[in-house]
Amino acid sequence: MSPLLVLLLLAVVAPWGAGTAPSTADTSTVTTSTTTASTTTAPTPTTGGSNGGCPAMCRCGPEPLPVPEAADVEVSGPRASMACAGVPVLSEDHADVELLRVGNTTMRRLDFWALRRLPGLRVLHVQGSGVAELTGSGKANRDLRVLDLTANSLHVLGGFAFRDLAELRVLNLTANGLHSIAPSALALPKLTVLDLRRNRLAVLKPHFFADAPALRELYLADNALSRVPALVLPALLHVLDLSGNHIIRVEDSAFDAVNVTNTLDLSRNALRRVPHVALRRLGAVRDLVLSDNPLGDAWGALPAGAVVGLAVRTLHLQRLRSPSPALALATVRRGALQALPELRELRLSANPDLTYVHPQGLAGVPRLHTLDLSSTPLLALERELLDAAPSLKTLRLDNGTLHCHCSLGWLRNLTQGPVSCRGPPSPQPPCAPYIIPLFPEAFSETLGNNASFHCRALFGAPAAGEAPAKAAAKASVSWRTHAGVELSEGECADAAGRVCVRDHVLTVLYLHAEDAGTYTCEARAPAGQDARAVRLHVRDVHVRLLPLTVTSTFVTLAWNMSSAVTNSYTLRVEEVPEATTAAPGASAAPPPAPRSVTFTVGLKMHSYTVHGLKPHSRYAFTLAIQREAYSLVIGSTEVTTREGAFLVSLGIERNYLSIILVSVVGGAATAACLGLCGLRCWRQRLRLKEAAHLAALRKSDSAFSGREMLSQPGTPTALDTALDTDSPPLHTLFRGITYISLADERSAPSECGRSIEQDLISFT
């Protein structure tokens, strides 16, 4: 029996009439079997290939091949195609079949060897078929150019998974749950398009694309990437799609030796700032997409220096938001986009909260010809914005909500049609100033944080014959604090510079409780004036300082925190003196100097221990959060320490006097014992000296034999001297002596053999 061919069908094919193509729905399945799979309705076979009829369960006929232009795939010949609803049996070669769609079945394994009856195959679609494993060699299909394996179950790509497919140009592995790629898995020398969207890739490794030198389009959207490391991307790319991931960081060297000539898509990620260093090393990019990223600051503004010095032609900044998910982009600050010499198109459309673009928000964009601000609730657009873009040709403001004011009269000169106003128009010039509502009427912030309010006013056109500079000098914008202090541009309410106005932005740093109140922005001009106020509420952190442990010398304090405000605190400790009545004429003793300690704890640790306190004393503790040179009190309490014997009663401290006395007595006893032992040693050494002295006497009398001493009693000898009446008793002197030799040392050797009874005198 000839081997069975595994065929895949994209969808159930509709009846095929003359000149109609088969259905190309998006779902399909794959299976392997040794028998024909059952299907709903078997289509009528039609004659197809030049080497034989169309297999059962299949339809054959010409169909244009859907090949991406970037893949550079050339398909020539009869362009015959085959679509099978089941698993057909191919008993002979079908050399003219170039497109194969197989489906309506389920298979776990795709064996490329099963396609050997289709030597001319160039496009293979295997979609939604549950394929989890790739086996076999593609030697019989060396002309295969496009392989679509969308919506299968290829969780892991093993090494050399696509071996012998040397001509493969397009590989689509979308929606496979792919999370691991083995080295050499993509060893495809002519691969130009690789689609890995909607998978589970969490890490990019250098070996992923090392064996695909011709890769030009890489799609990695909708994976689980959190960072873009270095040395992982191909050198020359036409399209790099990294959108829809969780990228929070792009390494500075991520794009070293990489050239993206067309589109770099970083949208729908978690980038809080533009990766300038990495993008500058990338070189020229035609389209840079940064939409749907939290590039705004905490106040919903695109800050100064947000995008600087990039070589891009089209920049997409749609649907931007702040780090707070509920706060979308509201304003574009001065200098937000600078030094973009190659920029041609700027897309700021579809930002639902964008109400204001600073007239100097763009700088260094000499080639900008298209500015798209459509579908945004812009309230005003100042004429100075065009000065930064001398080449501007297209300005899109459709679907906007500009405020009707005579300052927008310059727009009439840019349009060919009539300009209408939705609201009641302002009086004709000269017009009263209008403060753009860029800040809310009420604002609440936590103690110690910062607050910022941007005030911008629209003024009417200069009077006829009046110079614009002179008219601008007559207009002014200032802020009035809650204490009634008026602050003009560049002024501060205090010497420390905590409450200041710069570029018409009122900034209050390190909010104190006394900063709460109403702040008013005032705009004045010869034609009138306008004012807008904001009520600032400073939220307390609601901290209660509790004495957790109180002893005689230390106290452990704990405090509750509703949220992690800071991890840097200052604790002030001050002893409270007792109330005493001073004697008449005597001056009261000065209170002890307070002491402060600044410490850092973990964000989840809310306790601290103070040592070195006096027993039975009262102390006042004050806890403050530290903001540079400012200490903001958040809680206080008073504690009286315990008596001095408190720790002793708990066994924490002991009285060591008795221990010292016992130690002294024990030391004295030890010294006495050592003295006695020394005395006994001295006496023993004395006895040894006496014994040595007797031995010396014996050696000195060795010239006289014992017999001569006994035979000549009248002659005094050393022994007689030793036995003097003043000498110790004889038995004492000879204690320890076992015997005395009485042999004549001068006698002949023969006399030494006499009996021991005659020669020895024993002493007991």
C-alpha positions in Angstrom: 0.0 0.0 0.0 1.4 3.4 -0.9 2.0 5.8 2.0 -0.8 8.1 3.0 -0.4 11.8 2.5 -1.3 14.1 5.4 -3.4 17.0 4.0 -4.7 20.0 5.8 -7.9 22.0 5.0 -8.3 25.6 6.0 -12.1 25.3 6.1 -15.0 23.3 4.7 -14.8 24.2 1.0 -17.9 25.4 -0.8 -19.0 23.8 -4.1 -16.4 24.7 -6.6 -17.7 26.1 -9.7 -15.9 27.1 -12.8 -13.5 29.9 -12.2 -14.1 30.1 -8.4 -11.5 29.7 -5.7 -11.9 27.6 -2.5 -12.8 29.2 0.8 -9.9 30.5 2.9 -11.5 30.8 6.3 -9.2 31.4 9.3 -9.5 28.1 11.1 -8.4 24.6 10.1 -7.2 21.3 11.6 -4.7 18.6 10.9 -4.5 14.9 11.6 -2.6 11.7 10.6 -4.4 8.5 9.9 -4.1 5.3 8.0 -7.7 5.3 6.8 -9.8 7.9 5.1 -11.3 10.4 7.6 -15.0 10.8 7.7 -16.3 14.3 6.8 -19.7 15.9 6.5 -20.2 16.0 2.7 -17.5 14.6 0.4 -17.1 17.0 -2.5 -17.1 15.6 -6.0 -13.5 15.0 -7.1 -12.3 17.0 -10.1 -9.5 16.3 -12.3 -6.4 18.3 -11.4 -2.8 17.3 -11.7 -1.1 16.5 -14.9 0.2 13.2 -13.6 -3.2 11.9 -12.5 -6.7 12.8 -11.2 -7.5 14.7 -8.1 -7.5 12.5 -5.0 -10.7 11.6 -3.3 -12.0 14.0 -0.7 -10.1 16.9 -2.5 -10.8 19.6 -4.9 -8.1 20.7 -7.4 -7.9 23.7 -9.6 -6.0 26.9 -10.3 -5.9 29.5 -7.5 -3.8 32.7 -7.1 -1.2 32.2 -4.3 -1.6 34.7 -1.4 2.1 35.4 -0.9 3.4 38.5 1.0 5.2 40.9 -1.2 8.1 41.3 1.2 8.7 37.6 1.1 9.9 37.9 -2.6 8.4 34.5 -3.4 8.1 33.8 -7.1 5.6 31.1 -8.0 5.4 30.1 -11.6 3.8 27.3 -13.6 0.2 26.2 -13.7 -0.5 27.4 -10.1 -2.6 24.3 -9.4 -4.0 24.0 -5.9 -5.5 21.3 -3.8 -7.9 21.5 -0.9 -8.9 18.4 0.9 -11.6 17.8 3.5 -10.1 14.8 5.1 -7.1 12.6 4.6 -6.8 11.6 0.9 -4.6 8.8 -0.5 -2.1 9.9 -3.1 -1.0 7.0 -5.2 1.0 9.0 -7.7 2.9 12.3 -7.9 1.1 15.6 -8.4 4.0 17.7 -9.6 1.9 20.6 -10.7 0.3 21.3 -7.2 1.9 24.4 -5.7 -0.7 25.3 -3.1 -2.1 22.9 -0.5 -4.7 23.5 2.2 -5.5 20.7 4.5 -7.9 20.7 7.4 -11.2 19.6 8.9 -9.3 17.0 10.8 -7.2 16.7 13.9 -3.6 15.6 14.0 -0.9 15.7 16.6 2.1 15.4 14.3 3.0 16.9 11.0 5.3 14.7 9.0 7.0 16.5 6.1 7.9 13.1 4.5 4.2 12.6 3.8 4.3 15.4 1.3 6.8 13.7 -1.0 4.1 13.1 -3.6 3.9 16.9 -4.1 7.4 17.8 -5.3 6.3 21.1 -6.7 4.6 22.3 -3.5 5.4 26.0 -2.7 2.7 27.1 -0.3 1.4 24.9 2.6 -1.3 26.0 5.0 -1.8 24.0 8.2 -4.1 26.1 10.4 -6.0 25.3 13.6 -5.2 21.6 13.4 -3.7 20.9 16.8 -0.2 20.1 15.4 2.1 19.7 18.4 5.1 18.1 16.7 7.1 18.4 13.5 8.9 15.4 12.1 10.4 14.1 8.9 12.6 15.7 6.3 11.6 18.2 3.7 14.0 16.9 1.0 11.1 16.1 -1.3 9.7 19.7 -1.0 12.8 21.8 -1.5 10.7 24.4 -3.4 8.4 25.1 -0.4 8.4 28.9 0.1 5.5 29.6 2.5 4.6 27.5 5.5 1.6 28.6 7.6 1.1 26.8 10.9 -1.2 29.3 12.5 -3.3 28.3 15.6 -1.8 24.9 16.3 -0.1 23.6 19.5 3.6 23.9 18.8 4.6 24.9 22.4 8.3 23.9 21.8 10.4 24.1 18.6 13.1 21.4 18.7 16.4 21.7 17.0 16.4 21.5 13.1 12.6 21.4 13.1 12.5 22.7 9.5 15.5 20.9 8.2 16.0 20.6 4.4 13.5 23.4 3.7 16.3 25.5 2.3 14.0 27.7 0.1 11.5 28.6 2.8 10.9 32.4 2.8 7.7 32.8 5.0 7.1 31.0 8.3 3.9 31.8 10.2 3.7 30.4 13.8 1.0 32.7 15.1 -1.1 31.5 18.1 0.7 28.3 18.9 1.4 28.9 22.6 5.1 28.8 21.8 7.4 29.4 24.7 10.7 27.7 23.9 12.9 27.7 20.8 15.8 25.3 20.7 19.2 26.3 19.1 19.1 25.8 15.3 15.3 25.4 15.4 15.1 28.2 12.8 18.1 27.2 10.7 16.5 28.6 7.5 19.1 30.5 5.4 16.5 32.2 3.1 13.8 33.0 5.6 12.7 36.6 5.3 9.4 36.7 7.2 8.9 35.2 10.7 5.6 35.6 12.4 5.6 34.7 16.1 2.6 36.8 17.3 0.2 35.6 20.0 2.6 33.2 21.7 4.0 32.9 25.2 7.6 33.9 24.6 8.9 35.6 27.8 12.6 35.9 27.0 14.5 36.6 23.8 17.7 34.6 23.6 20.6 35.1 21.1 20.2 31.7 19.4 16.6 32.3 18.4 17.4 34.2 15.1 21.2 33.4 14.8 20.6 30.9 11.9 18.3 33.1 9.9 20.6 35.7 8.3 18.2 36.8 5.6 15.4 37.7 8.1 13.7 41.0 7.2 10.4 41.0 9.0 10.1 39.8 12.6 6.7 39.9 14.4 6.8 39.3 18.1 3.6 41.1 19.1 1.3 39.8 21.9 3.8 37.7 23.8 5.0 38.0 27.4 8.2 39.9 26.9 9.2 42.3 29.7 12.5 43.6 28.4 14.5 43.7 25.2 18.0 42.5 25.8 21.2 43.0 23.8 22.6 40.9 21.0 19.4 39.0 20.1 18.0 40.6 17.0 19.0 40.2 13.3 21.3 42.8 11.8 19.1 44.1 9.0 15.3 44.3 9.5 12.6 45.9 7.5 9.9 45.5 10.2 10.3 44.8 13.9 7.0 44.4 15.8 7.2 44.2 19.6 3.8 45.6 20.3 1.3 44.1 22.8 3.9 42.8 25.3 4.8 43.9 28.8 8.0 45.7 28.0 9.1 48.1 30.7 12.8 48.3 29.7 14.8 48.3 26.5 18.5 47.8 27.1 20.8 50.6 25.8 22.6 48.1 23.6 19.4 46.3 22.4 19.6 47.7 18.9 23.4 47.7 18.5 24.4 46.6 15.0 20.6 46.5 14.1 19.1 48.5 11.3 15.3 48.8 11.1 14.6 50.5 7.8 10.8 50.6 7.9 8.7 50.1 11.1 9.6 49.7 14.7 6.4 49.0 16.7 6.7 49.4 20.5 3.1 50.2 21.1 0.8 48.6 23.8 3.7 48.1 26.3 4.6 49.5 29.7 7.3 52.0 28.7 7.3 54.9 31.1 9.9 56.8 29.1 11.2 56.7 25.6 14.4 54.5 25.4 16.5 57.3 23.8 19.9 55.6 24.0 18.8 52.4 22.4 16.8 54.2 19.6 19.7 56.5 18.8 22.0 53.5 18.2 19.3 52.1 16.0 19.8 54.6 13.2 17.2 55.9 10.9 13.6 54.5 11.3 10.8 55.4 9.0 7.9 54.7 11.4 8.3 54.6 15.2 5.1 53.6 17.0 5.0 54.4 20.7 1.3 54.5 21.1 -0.5 53.0 24.1 2.4 53.5 26.5 2.4 55.3 29.9 4.7 58.1 28.7 2.9 60.8 30.6 3.9 62.0 34.0 1.9 61.8 37.2 -0.2 64.8 36.1 -1.1 63.4 32.7 1.3 65.6 30.8 3.9 64.6 28.2 6.9 66.2 30.0 9.8 68.2 28.6 12.4 66.0 26.9 10.0 63.1 26.4 11.2 62.5 22.8 14.6 64.0 21.9 17.1 63.5 19.2 15.7 60.6 17.2 16.1 59.9 13.5 12.5 59.0 12.7 10.2 60.1 9.9 6.8 59.2 11.3 6.1 59.2 15.0 3.0 57.7 16.5 1.9 58.9 19.9 -1.8 57.9 20.0 -3.7 56.9 23.2 -0.9 57.8 25.6 -1.5 57.6 29.3 0.2 58.4 32.6 1.5 55.7 35.0 -1.9 55.8 36.7 -4.2 53.7 34.5 -7.1 56.0 35.0 -5.2 59.2 33.8 -4.7 59.7 30.1 -2.6 62.2 28.4 -4.0 65.7 28.9 -1.3 68.2 27.9 1.9 68.4 26.0 4.5 70.5 27.9 7.1 72.9 26.6 10.0 71.1 24.9 8.3 67.7 25.0 9.4 66.9 21.4 12.8 68.3 20.5 15.6 67.8 17.9 13.8 65.6 15.5 15.4 66.8 12.2 14.0 64.0 10.0 10.5 64.0 11.4 7.8 64.4 8.6 4.6 63.2 10.3 3.6 63.5 14.0 0.5 61.5 15.0 -1.1 62.8 18.3 -4.6 61.8 17.4 -7.0 59.6 19.4 -5.8 60.9 22.8 -9.2 61.2 24.4 -8.1 63.7 27.2 -5.6 65.9 25.2 -6.8 69.4 25.8 -3.7 71.5 25.2 -0.5 71.5 23.3 2.1 74.1 24.4 3.1 76.4 21.6 6.7 75.5 22.3 5.9 71.8 22.7 7.6 71.2 19.3 11.2 72.4 18.7 13.7 71.4 16.1 11.3 69.9 13.6 12.2 71.7 10.4 10.8 69.1 8.0 7.5 68.4 9.7 4.8 68.6 7.1 1.9 66.7 8.8 0.5 67.3 12.3 -2.4 65.1 13.3 -4.4 66.3 16.3 -7.7 64.8 15.2 -10.1 63.1 17.5 -8.8 65.0 20.6 -10.8 67.4 22.8 -8.4 70.3 22.2 -9.7 73.5 23.7 -7.2 75.8 21.9 -4.3 75.9 19.5 -2.0 78.9 19.5 -0.5 80.4 16.5 3.0 80.2 17.9 2.9 76.4 17.4 3.3 76.8 13.7 6.5 78.8 14.1 8.3 75.7 15.2 7.2 73.8 12.0 8.0 76.0 9.1 7.3 73.2 6.6 3.9 72.3 7.9 1.4 71.6 5.2 -1.3 69.5 6.8 -2.9 70.2 10.2 -5.7 67.8 11.2 -8.2 69.1 13.8 -11.2 67.1 12.7 -13.5 65.6 15.4 -12.1 68.2 17.9 -13.8 70.6 20.3 -11.9 73.9 20.0 -13.2 76.7 22.3 -14.7 79.5 20.4 -12.4 82.5 20.9 -11.2 85.3 18.7 -7.6 84.2 19.3 -8.3 81.3 16.9 -9.0 83.6 14.0 -5.6 82.6 12.4 -7.2 79.2 11.6 -9.5 80.9 9.2 -6.6 82.0 7.0 -5.4 78.3 6.8 -8.6 76.8 5.6 -10.4 77.0 2.3 -13.9 76.4 3.7 -15.8 78.2 6.4 -14.9 77.8 10.0 -17.8 77.2 12.4 -18.0 77.5 16.1 -20.2 75.1 18.2 -20.5 77.4 21.2 -21.4 81.0 21.4 -18.6 83.1 19.9 -16.6 85.6 21.9 -16.7 89.3 21.1 -14.7 90.4 18.1 -11.2 91.7 18.8 -10.2 93.1 21.1 -11.3 90.0 23.1 -11.2 89.4 26.9 -8.6 86.9 28.1 -9.8 83.3 28.4 -8.0 80.9 30.8 -7.9 77.4 29.4 -9.3 74.9 31.9 -6.1 72.8 32.2 -6.5 72.1 35.9 -9.5 70.9 37.9 -11.6 73.0 40.3 -10.6 70.7 43.2 -7.5 68.7 43.7 -6.5 66.3 46.5 -3.0 65.0 47.2 -1.3 63.2 50.1 0.9 64.9 52.6 4.5 65.1 51.4 3.8 64.7 47.7 3.9 67.4 45.0 1.1 69.3 43.3 1.3 71.2 40.0 -1.2 73.3 38.1 -0.7 74.7 34.6 -2.4 78.0 33.8 -2.6 79.2 30.2 -4.7 82.0 28.8 -5.8 83.1 25.4 -5.6 86.7 24.5 -7.3 88.6 21.7 -5.5 89.7 18.6 -3.6 93.0 18.7 -5.5 96.1 17.9 -5.2 97.6 14.5 -1.8 99.1 14.0 -0.5 97.8 17.4 2.7 95.8 17.4 2.3 92.2 18.6 5.1 92.6 21.1 3.5 95.7 22.6 0.2 93.9 22.9 1.8 90.9 24.6 3.5 93.2 27.1 0.1 94.5 28.2 -1.2 91.0 28.9 -0.2 89.2 32.1 -0.8 85.9 33.9 -0.1 85.4 37.6 -1.0 83.1 40.5 -2.4 84.1 43.9 -1.7 81.7 46.7 -4.1 80.7 49.5 -2.3 83.3 51.7 -3.0 86.0 49.2 0.6 86.3 47.9 0.7 87.1 44.1 3.3 85.2 42.2 4.3 86.3 38.7 6.4 84.3 36.2 9.6 83.0 37.9 8.7 84.1 41.5 8.5 82.0 44.6 6.5 82.4 47.8 9.4 81.4 50.1 13.2 81.6 50.0 13.5 77.8 49.9 11.6 77.7 46.5 9.0 75.3 47.6 6.0 77.2 46.1 7.0 78.7 42.8 5.7 79.7 39.3 7.6 78.7 36.2 6.3 78.8 32.7 2.8 79.7 34.2 2.9 76.4 36.2 2.3 76.7 39.9 4.3 73.9 41.7 3.9 73.2 45.4 6.6 70.8 46.6 6.4 68.4 49.6 2.9 69.4 50.5 2.4 70.5 54.1 -0.9 70.5 56.0 -0.9 74.3 56.0 -0.7 74.3 52.1 -4.4 73.5 51.9 -6.5 76.3 50.4 -7.6 78.0 47.2 -5.1 79.0 44.6 -6.2 81.3 41.8 -4.8 82.0 38.3 -5.5 85.5 37.0 -5.2 86.8 33.4 -5.3 90.5 32.7 -5.3 92.5 29.5 -6.6 95.9 28.4 -9.8 94.2 27.0 -10.6 92.5 30.3 -9.6 89.8 32.7 -10.3 86.2 33.7 -9.7 84.1 36.7 -9.8 80.4 37.5 -9.3 78.8 40.9 -8.4 75.4 42.3 -9.1 74.1 45.8 -6.2 72.2 47.1 -6.8 69.6 49.8 -3.9 67.9 51.6 -4.7 64.4 52.7 -3.3 63.3 56.0 -1.7 59.9 56.2 -3.6 58.9 59.4 -0.7 57.6 61.4 -1.1 56.5 65.0 2.1 56.1 67.0 1.8 53.2 69.5 4.3 52.1 72.2 4.7 48.5 71.4 7.3 47.7 74.2 8.1 49.9 77.2 11.1 49.1 79.5 13.3 51.1 81.8 16.0 51.8 79.2 14.4 51.3 75.7 11.0 51.7 74.0 9.8 50.1 70.8 7.3 52.2 68.8 5.0 51.0 66.0 2.8 52.9 63.7 0.0 52.0 61.3 0.2 53.0 57.7 -2.7 52.8 55.2 -0.3 52.8 52.3 3.5 52.9 51.7 4.0 56.6 51.8 7.8 56.5 52.3 10.5 54.4 53.9 12.5 57.4 55.3 11.5 58.7 58.7 12.7 61.1 61.3 12.0 60.4 65.0 12.4 63.2 67.5 12.9 62.1 71.2 12.5 64.7 73.9 12.6 64.1 77.7 9.7 65.9 79.4 10.9 67.4 82.7 8.9 66.9 85.9 7.0 69.8 87.2 9.0 71.0 90.3 8.7 74.2 92.5 11.9 76.1 92.3 13.2 77.9 95.4 12.7 81.7 95.5 15.5 83.4 93.6 16.8 80.1 92.1 16.8 79.7 88.3 15.1 76.6 86.9 17.3 73.9 85.4 17.4 73.9 81.6 15.4 71.0 80.0 17.5 68.2 78.4 18.3 68.8 74.8 16.0 66.8 72.4 17.6 64.3 70.0 16.5 63.2 66.6 17.3 60.1 64.6 16.7 59.6 60.9 16.3 56.0 59.8 15.1 54.0 56.8 12.9 50.9 57.1 11.3 48.6 54.6 8.0 49.7 53.0 6.2 47.0 55.0 8.1 47.6 58.3 6.5 50.1 60.6 8.4 49.9 63.9 11.6 51.3 65.5 13.4 50.8 68.9 14.9 53.7 70.8 17.7 52.9 73.3 19.6 54.8 75.9 16.6 56.1 77.9 16.5 56.8 81.6 14.4 54.7 84.0 11.2 56.2 85.3 11.3 59.2 82.9 8.7 60.7 80.6 9.5 61.1 76.9 7.7 62.8 74.0 8.2 61.0 70.6 7.4 62.7 67.3 7.4 60.8 64.0 7.9 62.7 60.7 8.4 61.7 57.0 11.6 63.1 55.5 11.4 65.0 52.2 14.9 66.4 51.6 15.3 69.2 54.1 11.6 69.0 55.2 10.3 66.9 58.1 6.5 66.5 58.0 5.0 65.4 61.3 2.7 62.5 60.9 2.3 61.2 64.5 3.3 61.8 68.2 2.9 60.2 71.6 4.3 60.4 75.2 5.7 57.4 77.1 7.0 57.0 80.7 9.7 54.4 81.1 9.6 51.7 83.7 11.4 51.6 87.0 15.1 50.6 87.1 14.3 47.1 88.6 11.8 46.3 85.8 14.3 44.5 83.6 15.8 42.6 86.6 12.4 41.3 87.6 11.9 40.0 84.0 15.3 38.3 84.0 16.5 40.5 81.3 19.2 42.1 83.5 20.8 40.6 86.7 22.7 41.9 89.8 26.3 40.9 89.3 27.6 41.9 92.8 27.2 38.5 94.2 28.8 36.9 91.2 31.8 39.2 91.6 32.1 38.3 95.4 32.0 34.6 94.6 34.5 35.1 91.9 36.9 36.9 94.3 36.5 34.1 97.0 37.0 31.4 94.4 40.1 33.3 93.1 41.6 33.5 96.6 41.0 29.8 97.3 42.6 29.0 94.0 45.6 31.2 94.8 46.0 29.4 98.2 45.9 26.0 96.6 48.5 27.1 94.1 50.7 28.4 97.0 50.5 25.1 98.9 51.4 23.2 95.8 54.3 25.4 95.2 55.6 25.0 98.8 55.4 21.2 98.5 57.3 21.3 95.3 60.0 23.5 96.9 60.4 21.0 99.8 60.6 18.1 97.5 63.3 19.9 95.5 65.2 20.5 98.8 65.1 16.8 99.6 66.4 16.0 96.2 69.3 18.4 96.8 70.2 16.6 100.1 70.2 13.3 98.3 72.4 14.7 95.7 74.8 16.0 98.4 75.2 12.6 99.9 75.9 11.1 96.5 78.6 13.7 96.2 80.1 12.7 99.5 80.3 9.1 98.6 82.1 9.9 95.4 84.6 12.0 97.3 85.5 9.1 99.6 85.9 6.6 96.8 89.7 6.5 97.3 89.2 4.6 100.6 87.5 1.3 100.7 85.0 0.4 103.2 87.3 -2.2 104.7 90.0 0.4 105.4 87.5 2.6 107.1 86.4 -0.2 109.4 90.0 -1.5 110.1 91.3 1.9 111.0 88.7 3.4 113.3 91.1 6.0 114.7 91.5 7.7 111.4 88.9 10.4 110.8 87.2 10.1 107.5 84.5 11.9 105.6 82.1 9.5 106.9 83.1 10.2 110.5 82.6 13.8 109.8 79.2 13.0 108.4 78.3 11.0 111.5 79.1 13.9 113.8 76.8 14.4 116.6 75.4 17.5 115.0 74.5 15.6 111.9 71.1 14.0 111.5 70.6 10.4 112.6 72.2 7.7 110.7 69.0 6.2 109.5 68.0 9.5 108.2 71.1 10.1 106.2 71.0 6.7 104.7 67.3 6.6 104.0 66.8 5.4 100.5 70.2 3.7 100.3 69.7 0.0 99.6 73.3 -1.1 100.0 76.9 0.1 100.4 79.7 -1.6 98.6 82.7 -2.3 100.9 84.8 -3.8 98.3 88.3 -2.4 97.9 88.3 -0.7 94.6 92.1 -1.0 94.6 92.1 -4.8 95.2 92.7 -7.2 92.4 89.9 -8.2 90.3 90.0 -11.7 91.8 89.0 -10.4 95.2 85.8 -9.1 93.7 84.4 -12.6 93.6 84.1 -13.0 97.4 80.8 -13.8 98.9 78.2 -11.1 99.1 77.7 -11.7 102.9 81.3 -10.5 103.5 81.3 -7.5 101.2 77.9 -5.9 102.0 76.5 -4.4 105.1 72.8 -4.0 104.8 70.9 -1.1 106.3 67.3 -1.4 107.1 
